[in-house]
Amino acid sequence: MSNRPDNPFQQAGPGTMYGDQAPKPRGSNTWLWVLGIIGGIMALGGLVCCGGAFFAYRAGTGAIAEVYKSQLNGNPVIVEHVGTIEAMSLSLTETSKQAETSGGAMAFNVTGSKSSAVLLVKQAPGGDGTGIQSAELLMPDGSRHPIPLDQAAEFNIDDIDAGTSQDIEIQLNEFANEQPAAE
C-alpha cells in the first residue's frame, strides 16, 4: 500500500499526513457542577433570607396597624371623615414625606367605608410602643384634622384605700400563724 496523500482507501492514523491531530481529551465538568451548586445554594439562601425579612416586616407592621386600628376605630373625627376603618397599613413612603412636618409620626394608609386618608400617629414615649401620644388625619384634599384621644386615667398607688391593704396583710398573717392540722 502506498502512502500517497490522494489515496482514497488509505486510513488516516498516527504517522499519516492527515491523522497528525489527536482528538482532544474531554475536560472534566466537576468545577462547573461545584460552582453551579454553590451558586444555587446562595440564590436559595438569598430568597429565604429576603423572604423571611419581608414576612417579618409585614407581620410586625400589620400587628402595629391592627392595634392602632382597634384604638382609633369609632373615633368621632375618623367616623366623620373616613367612616369605619376597613383596612390600615403602614406607609414608609408617606412616613418619609411627613417626617419633617409631623415630628416623627408614623403614616398609615387608611381605607374606610366613606373614603381613604392618611393617618399620622405619634407614639407615646415609653411603654410597649402601642400607646398613642397624638394622631392626625390627612385627607386627600390636603385638609388636616386632629384626632382627640381619650386619655386613660393614670394609675397612682397613693389612690388605693389604706383599709384594703391592711385587710390583705391581716389575712396573710393569719395564714402564716396557722399550724398544720394534726393527723
C-alpha positions as CSV (number, residue, x, y, z in Angstrom):
1,M,0.0,0.0,0.0
2,S,1.2,3.4,-0.8
3,N,1.3,6.4,1.5
4,R,0.1,8.8,-1.1
5,P,-2.0,11.7,0.2
6,D,-4.6,11.3,-2.6
7,N,-5.3,7.6,-1.9
8,P,-9.0,7.3,-1.0
9,F,-8.6,3.9,0.6
10,Q,-5.9,4.8,3.0
11,Q,-7.0,5.2,6.6
12,A,-5.7,8.3,8.5
13,G,-3.8,7.4,11.6
14,P,-0.9,8.4,13.6
15,G,2.0,8.9,11.3
16,T,0.0,9.8,8.2
17,M,-0.3,13.2,6.8
18,Y,-3.9,13.9,7.8
19,G,-4.0,12.0,11.0
20,D,-1.5,14.0,12.9
21,Q,-4.1,15.7,15.1
22,A,-5.0,13.5,18.0
23,P,-8.6,14.1,19.5
24,K,-8.6,16.5,22.4
25,P,-9.2,14.8,25.7
26,R,-12.6,15.8,27.1
27,G,-12.2,18.1,30.2
28,S,-13.9,17.4,33.5
29,N,-17.0,19.4,34.3
30,T,-16.6,19.0,38.1
31,W,-15.8,22.6,38.7
32,L,-18.8,23.7,36.7
33,W,-21.0,21.4,38.8
34,V,-19.4,22.6,42.1
35,L,-19.8,26.3,41.2
36,G,-23.4,25.7,40.0
37,I,-24.4,24.0,43.2
38,I,-22.7,26.7,45.3
39,G,-24.5,29.4,43.3
40,G,-27.8,27.6,43.6
41,I,-27.4,27.3,47.4
42,M,-26.5,31.0,47.6
43,A,-29.6,32.0,45.5
44,L,-31.9,29.9,47.6
45,G,-30.4,31.3,50.8
46,G,-30.9,34.8,49.5
47,L,-34.5,34.1,48.6
48,V,-35.2,32.6,52.0
49,C,-33.4,35.4,53.9
50,C,-35.1,38.2,52.0
51,G,-38.5,36.4,52.1
52,G,-38.1,35.9,55.8
53,A,-37.2,39.6,56.4
54,F,-40.1,40.7,54.2
55,F,-42.5,38.4,56.1
56,A,-41.3,39.7,59.5
57,Y,-41.7,43.3,58.3
58,R,-45.2,42.7,57.1
59,A,-46.2,40.8,60.3
60,G,-44.7,43.5,62.5
61,T,-46.3,46.5,60.8
62,G,-49.6,44.6,60.4
63,A,-49.7,44.0,64.1
64,I,-49.0,47.6,64.9
65,A,-51.6,48.8,62.4
66,E,-54.2,46.4,64.0
67,V,-53.5,47.7,67.5
68,Y,-53.9,51.3,66.3
69,K,-57.0,50.4,64.3
70,S,-58.7,48.9,67.4
71,Q,-57.8,52.0,69.4
72,L,-59.0,54.6,66.8
73,N,-61.9,52.8,65.2
74,G,-65.1,54.6,66.3
75,N,-63.3,57.9,67.0
76,P,-65.8,60.7,66.0
77,V,-63.3,62.5,63.7
78,I,-62.4,59.3,61.9
79,V,-66.1,58.2,61.6
80,E,-67.0,61.7,60.2
81,H,-64.3,61.8,57.5
82,V,-63.4,58.1,56.8
83,G,-66.2,56.1,58.3
84,T,-65.5,52.7,59.8
85,I,-61.8,51.7,59.2
86,E,-61.8,48.7,56.9
87,A,-58.0,48.4,56.2
88,M,-55.0,50.1,57.7
89,S,-51.3,49.6,56.7
90,L,-48.0,51.4,57.4
91,S,-46.8,53.5,54.5
92,L,-43.0,54.1,54.6
93,T,-43.2,56.4,51.6
94,E,-45.7,58.7,53.3
95,T,-43.9,58.4,56.6
96,S,-40.7,59.7,55.0
97,K,-42.7,62.5,53.2
98,Q,-44.3,63.6,56.5
99,A,-41.1,63.2,58.6
100,E,-40.2,66.8,58.8
101,T,-43.7,68.3,59.2
102,S,-45.2,65.7,61.6
103,G,-42.4,65.5,64.1
104,G,-41.6,61.8,63.7
105,A,-45.1,60.4,63.3
106,M,-45.8,57.2,61.5
107,A,-48.1,57.4,58.5
108,F,-50.7,54.7,57.9
109,N,-52.8,54.4,54.8
110,V,-56.4,54.1,56.0
111,T,-59.3,52.8,53.9
112,G,-62.7,53.4,55.4
113,S,-66.4,52.9,54.4
114,K,-66.6,56.6,53.3
115,S,-63.1,57.4,51.9
116,S,-59.4,56.9,52.2
117,A,-56.9,59.0,54.1
118,V,-53.5,59.0,55.7
119,L,-53.4,58.7,59.5
120,L,-50.4,60.3,61.2
121,V,-49.7,58.6,64.6
122,K,-47.1,59.8,67.1
123,Q,-46.3,57.1,69.6
124,A,-46.4,57.8,73.3
125,P,-42.9,57.6,74.9
126,G,-42.2,54.5,77.0
127,G,-44.4,51.6,77.3
128,D,-44.7,48.8,74.7
129,G,-44.9,51.1,71.7
130,T,-48.7,50.8,71.2
131,G,-49.7,54.0,73.1
132,I,-50.7,57.0,71.0
133,Q,-49.4,60.4,72.0
134,S,-51.2,62.3,69.2
135,A,-52.9,61.5,65.9
136,E,-53.9,63.5,62.9
137,L,-56.0,62.6,59.8
138,L,-54.7,63.9,56.5
139,M,-57.4,63.8,53.8
140,P,-56.7,63.5,50.0
141,D,-57.8,67.2,49.5
142,G,-54.9,68.3,51.9
143,S,-57.1,69.1,54.9
144,R,-55.8,68.0,58.3
145,H,-58.0,67.0,61.2
146,P,-56.5,66.5,64.7
147,I,-57.9,63.4,66.4
148,P,-58.9,63.9,70.1
149,L,-57.7,61.0,72.2
150,D,-59.4,59.8,75.3
151,Q,-56.7,59.9,77.9
152,A,-56.9,57.0,80.3
153,A,-56.7,57.8,83.9
154,E,-53.3,57.4,85.3
155,F,-52.9,54.7,88.0
156,N,-51.5,56.1,91.2
157,I,-50.5,53.8,94.1
158,D,-51.4,56.5,96.6
159,D,-55.0,56.4,95.5
160,I,-55.5,52.9,97.0
161,D,-57.6,52.8,100.1
162,A,-55.4,52.1,103.1
163,G,-58.0,49.9,104.7
164,T,-57.9,47.4,101.8
165,S,-54.1,46.9,102.1
166,Q,-54.4,46.3,105.9
167,D,-57.1,43.7,105.3
168,I,-54.8,41.8,102.9
169,E,-51.9,42.0,105.3
170,I,-54.0,40.6,108.2
171,Q,-55.2,37.7,106.0
172,L,-51.7,36.9,105.1
173,N,-50.6,36.9,108.7
174,E,-53.4,34.6,109.6
175,F,-52.1,32.0,107.1
176,A,-48.6,32.4,108.4
177,N,-49.6,31.7,112.0
178,E,-51.8,28.7,111.2
179,Q,-50.4,25.3,112.3
180,P,-50.9,22.3,110.2
181,A,-53.7,20.0,111.3
182,A,-52.6,17.0,113.4
183,E,-53.4,13.7,111.9
